[in-house]
Amino acid sequence: MHHIGEHHSIIPVIQNLGLMNQCLIHQSLNLGLLYEAKQLQRLDDDLAWLLQKAAGFNFISAIADGKTLLVGEGNLSFALSIAKKKRINPAKLVASTYEAKSNLSEAAASNASHLRMLGATVLHGVDATKLSHALGSWRFDNIAFQFPHVGSREPEEGRNPNFILIRDFLKSAYQQLKPGGQVLISAVDSPHYQGAFQFEEAGELAGFKPPVSYPFEPSDYPGYNHTMTNDNEGALNSHDEFRTWIFKR
Ligand SMILES: C[S@@+](CC[C@H](N)C(=O)[O-])C[C@H]1O[C@@H](n2cnc3c(N)ncnc32)[C@H](O)[C@@H]1O
């Protein structure tokens, strides 16, 4: 499959469009055309998105070095897809599910055995907000949570429960990182999801610098079947733009 990131010659084209668009935004503002300026600003956001995509952020390169912990893996299909990548050494991969071993779906159990055969470590019953309970003093270079979701709408502490999950996950992950380590969280790129997660605030409360985010492309991971929680209806199936937020200390 071809991706825009494979065509680096497109980068200057997008940059030029961006510069021309910036001029148009200024002109519109000077002429008092606020509505037009707002539309052009949207275009600017889209161009920025395309640019990052073309520049080729890639989850695999981000985690290829060092030891990686995956949490909340659901059916473990993302972990398995990653473990099969050339640049990934499965022996440096620890994949975990929130669900206990006895509650795994057939697919999850089968992916778990496959992962172990490849040399990865697979753990069950790992709570992303209490990592030290399962991992003790084990430290990682990368800790990733793909499409976190609590599967409930009940507010906690008066906040969206997904914000609480992200905040507490980030706090816990902070303690399990090696110096220079990073946390990666992929989610749907939409105002709805970002409103629920509040990544900047959650990251700050956990002690991280403001996160940087890049487009995430699920089709780069053959076999990755997103697991649904009750009320998120398979975010991967009903949306087509995703991002990975990267948090560093
Ligand atoms: C939308 S699913 C995504 C699953 C998987 N990461 C994927 O991308 O297909 C959300 C996952 O978050 C997990 N989860 C919810 N609360 C969690 C917690 N406190 N710790 C770890 N995982 C949790 C659920 O078990 C569920 O598998």
Ligand as a Chemical Component Dictionary entry (heavy atoms), coordinates in Angstrom:
data_LIG
# 
_chem_comp.id                   LIG 
_chem_comp.type                 NON-POLYMER 
_chem_comp.pdbx_formal_charge   0 
_chem_comp.three_letter_code    LIG 
# 
loop_
_chem_comp_atom.comp_id 
_chem_comp_atom.atom_id 
_chem_comp_atom.alt_atom_id 
_chem_comp_atom.type_symbol 
_chem_comp_atom.charge 
_chem_comp_atom.model_Cartn_x 
_chem_comp_atom.model_Cartn_y 
_chem_comp_atom.model_Cartn_z 
_chem_comp_atom.pdbx_ordinal 
LIG C1  C1  C 0  -11.170 0.602  22.693 1  
LIG S1  S1  S 1  -10.360 -0.734 23.493 2  
LIG C2  C2  C 0  -8.786  -0.768 22.636 3  
LIG C3  C3  C 0  -8.085  -2.063 22.784 4  
LIG C4  C4  C 0  -6.732  -2.174 22.070 5  
LIG N1  N1  N 0  -5.730  -1.309 22.657 6  
LIG C5  C5  C 0  -6.876  -1.863 20.595 7  
LIG O1  O1  O 0  -6.339  -0.854 20.138 8  
LIG O2  O2  O -1 -7.564  -2.619 19.910 9  
LIG C6  C6  C 0  -9.970  -0.037 25.083 10 
LIG C7  C7  C 0  -9.195  -0.976 25.964 11 
LIG O3  O3  O 0  -8.829  -0.296 27.150 12 
LIG C8  C8  C 0  -8.755  -1.258 28.166 13 
LIG N2  N2  N 0  -8.786  -0.602 29.478 14 
LIG C9  C9  C 0  -9.779  0.098  30.061 15 
LIG N3  N3  N 0  -9.400  0.486  31.304 16 
LIG C10 C10 C 0  -8.130  0.042  31.479 17 
LIG C11 C11 C 0  -7.184  0.112  32.542 18 
LIG N4  N4  N 0  -7.471  0.731  33.685 19 
LIG N5  N5  N 0  -5.981  -0.471 32.357 20 
LIG C12 C12 C 0  -5.678  -1.115 31.220 21 
LIG N6  N6  N 0  -6.531  -1.212 30.188 22 
LIG C13 C13 C 0  -7.736  -0.652 30.325 23 
LIG C14 C14 C 0  -9.944  -2.155 27.912 24 
LIG O4  O4  O 0  -9.748  -3.403 28.489 25 
LIG C15 C15 C 0  -9.969  -2.214 26.377 26 
LIG O5  O5  O 0  -9.306  -3.348 25.892 27 
# 
loop_
_chem_comp_bond.comp_id 
_chem_comp_bond.atom_id_1 
_chem_comp_bond.atom_id_2 
_chem_comp_bond.value_order 
_chem_comp_bond.pdbx_ordinal 
LIG C1  S1  SING 1  
LIG S1  C2  SING 2  
LIG S1  C6  SING 3  
LIG C2  C3  SING 4  
LIG C3  C4  SING 5  
LIG C4  N1  SING 6  
LIG C4  C5  SING 7  
LIG C5  O1  DOUB 8  
LIG C5  O2  SING 9  
LIG C6  C7  SING 10 
LIG C7  O3  SING 11 
LIG C7  C15 SING 12 
LIG O3  C8  SING 13 
LIG C8  N2  SING 14 
LIG C8  C14 SING 15 
LIG N2  C9  SING 16 
LIG N2  C13 SING 17 
LIG C9  N3  DOUB 18 
LIG N3  C10 SING 19 
LIG C10 C11 SING 20 
LIG C10 C13 DOUB 21 
LIG C11 N4  SING 22 
LIG C11 N5  DOUB 23 
LIG N5  C12 SING 24 
LIG C12 N6  DOUB 25 
LIG N6  C13 SING 26 
LIG C14 O4  SING 27 
LIG C14 C15 SING 28 
LIG C15 O5  SING 29 
# 
